């Protein structure tokens, strides 16, 4: 199903209480995107994890640093980017949450969930922050 193109943006302070704004933001997008319940849920979980990672791990809860969420609605894809002002991380150092020794750890699940729920997840480590792009295929 073809959708008209649109861009949405949300800027958050690096405070975990800001995460609740993600749901309102996604409902605003969905008025144009018309996602089904499963797509919306996958996007909600993935975006919440990406924003949480940006606030906690990227910006280290420093409220002077911002997290910018931008959503591009393309004809066949919905692409959401989350950009923080952190120093980045090494993707290969993130522990696999499914390994027995990591099952009870509090971290490591966010990236796993994003990769599982989204069609594609990309990371760009820049000099002034990290950008995570979540791709949801709208053709399915």
Backbone as CSV, one residue per row, in Angstrom:
resi,resn,N_x,N_y,N_z,CA_x,CA_y,CA_z,C_x,C_y,C_z
1,UNK,0.848,-1.175,0.000,0.000,0.000,0.000,0.890,1.233,0.000
2,UNK,0.653,2.153,-0.898,1.469,3.361,-0.993,0.996,4.391,0.024
3,UNK,1.953,5.036,0.646,1.684,6.098,1.609,2.296,7.379,1.081
4,UNK,1.743,8.499,1.490,2.401,9.736,1.113,3.622,9.918,1.993
5,UNK,4.616,10.627,1.471,5.835,10.837,2.230,5.620,11.914,3.282
6,UNK,6.236,11.712,4.446,6.117,12.679,5.528,7.332,12.537,6.440
7,UNK,7.649,13.617,7.155,8.740,13.602,8.121,8.209,14.144,9.442
8,UNK,8.546,13.458,10.519,8.141,13.858,11.868,9.394,13.932,12.723
9,UNK,9.418,14.841,13.703,10.596,14.944,14.575,10.177,15.205,16.014
10,UNK,10.957,14.642,16.928,10.734,14.790,18.360,12.100,14.972,19.017
11,UNK,12.235,15.981,19.864,13.486,16.199,20.596,13.214,15.979,22.082
12,UNK,14.062,15.157,22.709,13.882,14.780,24.103,15.100,15.176,24.941
13,UNK,14.861,15.501,26.202,15.947,15.655,27.171,16.395,14.252,27.590
14,UNK,17.600,14.151,28.061,18.116,12.835,28.468,17.678,12.491,29.886
15,UNK,16.380,12.285,30.009,15.763,11.895,31.271,14.811,10.743,30.936
16,UNK,14.921,9.607,31.643,14.061,8.454,31.330,12.561,8.774,31.320
17,UNK,12.127,9.783,32.059,10.707,10.149,32.052,10.256,10.634,30.678
18,UNK,11.189,11.068,29.852,10.865,11.556,28.509,10.410,10.418,27.575
19,UNK,10.747,9.178,27.923,10.432,8.034,27.057,8.928,7.912,26.820
20,UNK,8.130,8.344,27.799,6.671,8.228,27.633,6.160,9.067,26.454
21,UNK,6.937,10.042,26.004,6.530,10.875,24.868,6.588,10.114,23.540
22,UNK,7.304,8.977,23.521,7.442,8.170,22.304,6.079,7.665,21.827
23,UNK,5.237,7.221,22.752,3.934,6.664,22.373,3.067,7.716,21.677
24,UNK,3.007,8.912,22.216,2.232,9.992,21.595,2.780,10.318,20.211
25,UNK,4.103,10.359,20.102,4.774,10.627,18.828,4.392,9.575,17.789
26,UNK,4.417,8.299,18.177,4.073,7.225,17.230,2.601,7.272,16.826
27,UNK,1.732,7.631,17.740,0.310,7.729,17.378,0.082,8.861,16.386
28,UNK,0.844,9.935,16.525,0.779,11.044,15.571,1.217,10.571,14.177
29,UNK,2.309,9.826,14.133,2.804,9.269,12.868,1.777,8.317,12.270
30,UNK,1.155,7.517,13.138,0.236,6.493,12.648,-1.045,7.072,12.045
31,UNK,-1.359,8.308,12.355,-2.514,8.940,11.704,-2.283,9.083,10.196
32,UNK,-1.002,9.116,9.806,-0.642,9.193,8.388,-0.232,7.821,7.855
33,UNK,0.505,7.046,8.668,1.081,5.776,8.206,0.074,4.632,8.157
34,UNK,-0.933,4.644,9.024,-1.956,3.592,9.082,-1.341,2.203,9.266
35,UNK,-0.467,2.078,10.256,0.140,0.783,10.566,-0.898,-0.123,11.202
36,UNK,-0.715,-1.433,10.999,-1.613,-2.345,11.700,-1.113,-2.492,13.141
37,UNK,-1.869,-3.184,13.949,-1.564,-3.294,15.380,-0.197,-3.933,15.628
38,UNK,0.139,-4.948,14.842,1.416,-5.643,15.019,2.582,-4.732,14.631
39,UNK,2.468,-4.046,13.495,3.524,-3.123,13.075,3.727,-2.018,14.113
40,UNK,2.625,-1.470,14.601,2.705,-0.390,15.583,3.379,-0.883,16.870
41,UNK,3.027,-2.078,17.300,3.624,-2.642,18.515,5.130,-2.875,18.335
42,UNK,5.522,-3.454,17.201,6.945,-3.682,16.919,7.711,-2.370,16.935
43,UNK,7.134,-1.359,16.322,7.782,-0.054,16.266,7.845,0.587,17.654
44,UNK,6.784,0.446,18.419,6.741,1.015,19.779,7.841,0.407,20.651
45,UNK,7.964,-0.905,20.648,8.982,-1.581,21.460,10.378,-1.183,20.983
46,UNK,10.604,-1.229,19.682,11.933,-0.926,19.135,12.336,0.519,19.382
47,UNK,11.415,1.443,19.137,11.741,2.856,19.321,11.953,3.185,20.797
48,UNK,11.146,2.596,21.666,11.319,2.809,23.102,12.698,2.320,23.548
49,UNK,13.120,1.163,23.051,14.448,0.632,23.387,15.552,1.545,22.854
50,UNK,15.409,2.020,21.616,16.431,2.890,21.020,16.548,4.205,21.790
51,UNK,15.409,4.782,22.172,15.417,6.038,22.929,16.014,5.814,24.317
52,UNK,15.633,4.722,24.957,16.195,4.403,26.270,17.714,4.251,26.186
53,UNK,18.195,3.529,25.177,19.640,3.354,25.002,20.331,4.702,24.790
54,UNK,19.712,5.573,23.992,20.301,6.880,23.712,20.398,7.724,24.987
55,UNK,19.343,7.692,25.790,19.312,8.479,27.027,20.284,7.920,28.068
56,UNK,20.213,6.607,28.303,20.979,5.991,29.391,22.433,5.724,28.998
57,UNK,22.640,5.058,27.870,23.992,4.652,27.481,24.703,5.719,26.653
58,UNK,23.975,6.340,25.730,24.590,7.353,24.869,24.896,8.637,25.605
59,UNK,23.865,9.270,26.122,24.023,10.563,26.791,24.270,10.445,28.291
60,UNK,24.281,9.229,28.792,24.576,8.945,30.206,23.748,9.806,31.165
61,UNK,22.457,9.945,30.828,21.484,10.664,31.663,21.844,12.143,31.880
62,UNK,22.685,12.687,31.012,23.074,14.093,31.100,21.983,14.932,30.431
63,UNK,21.182,15.621,31.234,20.020,16.339,30.704,20.368,17.545,29.839
64,UNK,21.638,17.920,29.794,22.021,18.993,28.871,22.175,18.446,27.453
65,UNK,22.211,17.124,27.334,22.309,16.482,26.016,20.927,16.056,25.552
66,UNK,20.713,16.143,24.252,19.415,15.851,23.660,19.433,14.518,22.908
67,UNK,18.247,13.973,22.744,18.012,12.827,21.872,17.004,13.303,20.829
68,UNK,17.365,13.139,19.558,16.476,13.565,18.484,15.936,12.323,17.777
69,UNK,14.615,12.254,17.683,13.941,11.151,16.995,13.339,11.734,15.723
70,UNK,13.687,11.138,14.602,13.127,11.610,13.337,12.533,10.413,12.604
71,UNK,11.338,10.607,12.088,10.657,9.545,11.359,10.411,10.001,9.930
72,UNK,10.826,9.172,8.989,10.556,9.432,7.577,9.610,8.349,7.084
73,UNK,8.472,8.777,6.607,7.495,7.859,6.030,7.686,7.889,4.524
74,UNK,8.208,6.798,3.993,8.469,6.665,2.563,7.372,5.794,1.957
75,UNK,7.291,5.729,0.631,6.213,4.928,0.034,6.171,3.469,0.504
76,UNK,7.331,2.841,0.728,7.340,1.427,1.103,8.004,1.149,2.448
77,UNK,8.562,2.171,3.075,9.297,1.987,4.326,8.955,3.095,5.310
78,UNK,9.032,2.759,6.577,8.994,3.756,7.634,10.377,3.663,8.285
79,UNK,11.107,4.775,8.301,12.465,4.792,8.836,12.498,5.765,10.010
80,UNK,12.856,5.257,11.176,12.943,6.100,12.361,14.403,6.138,12.792
81,UNK,14.942,7.346,12.939,16.310,7.471,13.433,16.290,8.084,14.825
82,UNK,17.181,7.594,15.672,17.349,8.098,17.032,18.810,8.507,17.147
83,UNK,19.046,9.791,17.418,20.401,10.311,17.484,20.671,10.871,18.868
84,UNK,21.794,10.442,19.447,22.186,10.973,20.751,23.468,11.785,20.597
85,UNK,23.990,12.280,21.711,25.222,13.065,21.707,26.337,12.324,22.434
86,UNK,26.250,11.004,22.428,27.223,10.179,23.141,28.467,9.894,22.325
87,UNK,29.365,9.114,22.943,30.653,8.826,22.317,30.624,7.567,21.462
88,UNK,29.530,6.875,21.438,29.437,5.678,20.617,29.794,4.421,21.388
89,UNK,29.724,3.309,20.708,30.014,2.020,21.319,30.439,1.061,20.235
90,UNK,31.011,-0.046,20.662,31.426,-1.078,19.716,30.327,-2.139,19.691
91,UNK,29.678,-2.244,18.555,28.554,-3.156,18.393,28.949,-4.595,18.717
92,UNK,30.176,-4.976,18.359,30.604,-6.358,18.600,30.878,-6.640,20.082
93,UNK,30.871,-5.614,20.919,31.089,-5.798,22.360,29.768,-5.954,23.131
94,UNK,28.636,-5.761,22.445,27.335,-5.909,23.094,27.068,-7.392,23.294
95,UNK,26.751,-7.757,24.523,26.564,-9.173,24.859,25.262,-9.725,24.293
96,UNK,25.314,-10.985,23.901,24.137,-11.680,23.409,23.249,-12.030,24.609
97,UNK,22.036,-11.450,24.682,21.183,-11.704,25.848,20.643,-13.128,25.916
98,UNK,20.781,-13.905,24.848,20.267,-15.274,24.852,21.282,-16.280,25.392
99,UNK,22.542,-15.863,25.522,23.535,-16.779,26.090,23.244,-16.980,27.566
100,UNK,23.419,-18.195,28.016,23.036,-18.559,29.390,23.636,-17.610,30.433
101,UNK,24.904,-17.254,30.278,25.553,-16.404,31.282,25.015,-14.968,31.271
102,UNK,24.285,-14.581,30.222,23.759,-13.216,30.121,22.257,-13.112,30.392
103,UNK,21.604,-14.238,30.623,20.142,-14.240,30.754,19.625,-13.326,31.862
104,UNK,20.352,-13.210,32.936,19.876,-12.419,34.069,20.443,-10.995,34.099
105,UNK,21.222,-10.638,33.113,21.775,-9.276,33.059,20.671,-8.276,32.708
106,UNK,20.827,-7.055,33.206,19.834,-6.011,32.946,20.038,-5.307,31.614
107,UNK,21.165,-5.504,30.967,21.405,-4.798,29.707,21.657,-5.791,28.584
108,UNK,21.581,-5.282,27.359,21.865,-6.121,26.196,20.635,-6.567,25.438
109,UNK,19.461,-6.351,26.010,18.243,-6.824,25.333,17.722,-5.844,24.285
110,UNK,17.988,-4.566,24.451,17.435,-3.550,23.562,17.835,-3.746,22.113
111,UNK,19.125,-3.917,21.876,19.613,-4.111,20.506,19.058,-5.413,19.941
112,UNK,19.033,-6.450,20.755,18.465,-7.733,20.323,17.001,-7.562,19.904
113,UNK,16.213,-6.854,20.723,14.798,-6.646,20.402,14.631,-5.842,19.112
114,UNK,15.409,-4.789,18.959,15.311,-3.975,17.740,15.618,-4.812,16.504
115,UNK,16.682,-5.607,16.590,17.066,-6.451,15.444,16.003,-7.503,15.134
116,UNK,15.348,-8.000,16.177,14.324,-9.039,16.001,13.036,-8.460,15.417
117,UNK,12.644,-7.281,15.863,11.346,-6.726,15.502,11.348,-5.892,14.216
118,UNK,12.477,-5.290,13.892,12.545,-4.431,12.707,13.084,-5.208,11.509
119,UNK,12.792,-4.744,10.303,13.302,-5.396,9.103,14.796,-5.143,8.924
120,UNK,15.247,-3.977,9.401,16.668,-3.643,9.306,16.983,-2.633,10.405
121,UNK,18.179,-2.745,11.001,18.651,-1.787,12.002,20.060,-1.385,11.602
122,UNK,20.289,-0.079,11.520,21.609,0.431,11.145,22.128,1.335,12.248
123,UNK,23.455,1.359,12.401,24.109,2.206,13.394,25.146,3.046,12.687
124,UNK,25.165,4.325,13.016,26.186,5.208,12.477,26.843,5.921,13.656
125,UNK,28.114,5.628,13.857,28.867,6.245,14.950,29.534,7.497,14.398
126,UNK,29.077,8.647,14.864,29.651,9.901,14.398,30.543,10.517,15.458
127,UNK,31.148,11.646,15.125,32.026,12.324,16.090,31.209,13.037,17.159
128,UNK,29.948,13.321,16.868,29.124,14.052,17.843,27.918,13.245,18.299
129,UNK,27.981,11.926,18.146,26.885,11.096,18.615,26.680,9.849,17.786
130,UNK,25.678,9.086,18.178,25.327,7.842,17.498,23.931,7.992,16.917
131,UNK,23.768,7.501,15.690,22.443,7.465,15.069,22.073,6.001,14.848
132,UNK,20.902,5.631,15.336,20.353,4.300,15.105,19.160,4.483,14.179
133,UNK,19.124,3.707,13.085,17.995,3.782,12.150,17.232,2.463,12.175
134,UNK,15.947,2.566,12.428,15.049,1.419,12.470,14.209,1.430,11.197
135,UNK,14.244,0.352,10.446,13.513,0.247,9.184,12.352,-0.735,9.337
136,UNK,11.149,-0.266,9.011,9.956,-1.115,9.027,9.388,-1.165,7.619
137,UNK,9.277,-2.376,7.074,8.763,-2.580,5.725,7.240,-2.437,5.731
138,UNK,6.717,-1.503,4.979,5.279,-1.257,4.936,4.558,-2.093,3.882
139,UNK,5.304,-2.867,3.105,4.694,-3.675,2.039,4.119,-4.972,2.560
140,UNK,4.416,-5.326,3.793,3.977,-6.629,4.328,2.621,-6.538,4.971
